[in-house]
């Protein structure tokens, strides 16, 4: 089976330091058993853009901007742009972009055409449902496929 690339945007990143979505991503990558899945995780950073590996996931730092409450929207959009650029440059066919706590809903339409052209599947978890899933160990169908 060919490697499947999954980009996770919307948490503050891993290693988990906060809870909620960060713990979900930490657990997802730490308990990965399907070696054909390659996770790419956006991480909020106070310094320059760099990449590192954690739990086998390719983590990419997005530098924080000092723009107040708009920082969360900037961070998600910067992570999305980074993901789209990398998917296109590396020709990752059938990639998935999974957005947690979707704060960029009003802007996503601008990127849909590019996603379609690149064959990207967009998945969104707009609330804290993932916290309940990990706490109870119940997994919806898409997680059985991608987290198993």
C-alpha positions in Angstrom: 0.0 0.0 0.0 1.2 3.5 -0.9 1.9 6.0 1.9 -1.0 8.2 2.8 -0.2 11.8 4.0 -2.4 13.3 6.6 -2.0 17.0 7.6 -3.4 18.0 11.0 -4.1 21.7 11.5 -5.8 23.5 14.4 -4.1 22.2 17.5 -1.2 24.1 19.1 0.9 21.0 18.2 2.8 18.2 19.8 4.3 17.3 22.2 1.0 18.1 23.9 1.3 20.9 26.5 -2.3 22.1 26.7 -5.0 19.3 26.6 -8.0 18.9 24.3 -7.0 18.8 20.6 -3.2 18.6 21.5 -3.8 15.5 23.6 -5.8 14.0 20.8 -3.0 14.6 18.2 -0.4 13.3 20.7 -2.4 10.1 21.3 -3.2 9.6 17.6 0.5 9.8 16.6 1.8 7.9 19.6 -0.5 4.9 19.0 -0.2 4.7 15.3 0.0 1.1 14.1 -0.5 1.6 10.3 3.0 2.5 9.0 1.5 3.5 5.6 0.1 6.6 7.2 2.4 9.7 7.5 1.2 12.4 9.8 2.2 16.0 9.3 1.3 18.2 12.3 1.2 22.0 12.5 2.8 23.4 15.7 2.6 26.9 17.0 6.1 28.3 17.6 7.6 31.3 19.2 10.6 31.2 16.8 11.4 30.6 13.2 9.9 28.0 10.8 11.5 24.6 11.3 10.5 21.0 11.2 11.1 18.2 13.7 9.9 14.6 14.2 7.7 13.6 17.2 6.0 10.2 17.6 7.0 9.5 13.9 5.0 12.6 12.8 6.6 15.3 10.7 5.9 18.4 12.8 6.2 21.8 11.2 6.4 25.0 13.2 4.4 28.0 12.3 5.8 31.2 13.9 3.4 33.1 16.2 2.5 36.7 15.2 1.8 39.3 17.8 -1.6 40.2 16.4 -3.9 39.5 19.4 -7.0 37.4 19.0 -6.5 37.1 15.2 -3.4 35.0 15.8 -5.4 31.8 15.9 -6.9 32.5 12.4 -3.5 33.6 11.1 -1.9 30.4 12.4 -4.5 28.1 10.9 -4.3 29.9 7.5 -0.5 29.8 7.5 -0.6 26.1 8.4 -3.1 25.4 5.6 -0.9 27.3 3.1 2.2 25.4 4.2 0.3 22.1 3.8 -1.0 22.9 0.4 2.4 24.0 -0.8 4.2 20.9 0.5 1.5 18.5 -0.9 1.8 20.1 -4.3 5.7 20.3 -4.3 6.1 16.6 -3.1 3.2 15.4 -5.3 1.4 13.6 -2.4 -1.6 12.0 -4.2 -4.7 11.5 -2.1 -3.5 13.6 0.9 -5.9 14.5 3.7 -6.1 17.8 5.5 -7.8 17.4 8.9 -8.7 20.7 10.5 -9.4 20.8 14.3 -11.4 23.7 15.9 -12.1 25.2 12.4 -11.6 28.9 12.9 -11.0 29.5 9.1 -14.4 28.4 7.8 -15.1 31.7 6.1 -11.8 31.4 4.2 -11.8 27.8 3.2 -13.8 28.4 0.0 -10.8 30.3 -1.4 -8.7 27.1 -1.1 -11.3 24.5 -2.2 -10.4 24.7 -5.9 -6.7 24.1 -5.2 -7.6 21.2 -2.9 -9.8 19.6 -5.6 -7.1 20.1 -8.2 -4.6 18.3 -5.9 -7.0 15.5 -5.0 -7.0 16.5 -1.3 -9.7 15.3 1.0 -10.7 17.9 3.6 -12.0 16.8 7.0 -13.1 19.2 9.7 -13.7 18.6 13.4 -15.2 22.0 14.5 -15.7 21.1 18.2 -14.1 19.1 21.0 -15.6 15.7 20.0 -12.1 14.2 19.7 -11.6 14.7 23.4 -14.7 12.5 24.1 -13.5 9.9 21.6 -10.1 9.4 23.3 -11.6 9.5 26.8 -14.1 6.8 26.0 -12.0 5.0 23.3 -14.9 5.0 20.9 -13.8 5.8 17.4 -16.0 6.9 14.5 -15.5 5.2 11.1 -13.0 7.6 9.8 -10.7 7.1 12.8 -10.9 3.4 12.6 -9.5 3.7 9.1 -6.8 6.4 9.8 -5.9 5.7 13.4 -5.9 1.9 13.4 
